[in-house]
Amino acid sequence: MNDFARSITAAFSLIGSADPELIGIVALSLRVSLTASILALLIGAPFGAFLAIARFRGRQVIIVLTNALLGLPPVVVGLGLYLLLSRSGPLGAGGLLFTPTAMVIAQTLLAAPIVVALVHRPASLLWSEYGDLARIDGLSVLHSIGLLFALGRTSLLTAFLAAFGRAIAEVGAIIVVGGNIRGFTRTMTTAIALETSKGDLPLALGLGLILLALSVAVSTIAFLLVGRVGEK
């Protein structure tokens, strides 16, 4: 048996043994990424719908900037957040650096533009179709946003799943602000990077297989839910 086959066998053995360290890493990854995805949806979805409804000076600039942020380098986000949260930074008194909270903030910053973009585009199409009716009925901005959410449930679901996919796969920013501390801020992606550099392939492969399985599961759930929502 060659080294690759032995590593794969050891990785499956590690997964099957329900190793406490591996379970802790997976649990933290899911907790951080789900929290960040929910926050990104709560922040980005209303803002995306607002941009579809409102007309004000500078609106197009904001839309362009929001779409430009889709390609924001994660390490740059991590560095900026590090400077803000470090002891000498303006938010250093909070003691958030190298904590799961800092990782949630980093992932939220990276995922929010995705939500804004994925909500804004379909919301604009819906508003062009139903905007006149909403104005005739005298709907406020908040009620108009609620109308767009009701009509565009599929886009909200797609945006959330895209945000989760972005968050769960993130490594650069969360290493910078989380520190990859064993048992505290170590996630699947940061652990894979670390264990691979150390040559501990079984743990890296085990986490990689779990991450791959989660990605496939999320994509499958997205396909099923989007189809089910679209039928209603």
Summary of the structure (lengths in Angstrom):
residues: 232
radius of gyration: 20.6
end to end distance: 52.9
largest distance: 73.4
contacts: 753
relative contact order: 0.16
helix: 81%
strand: 0%
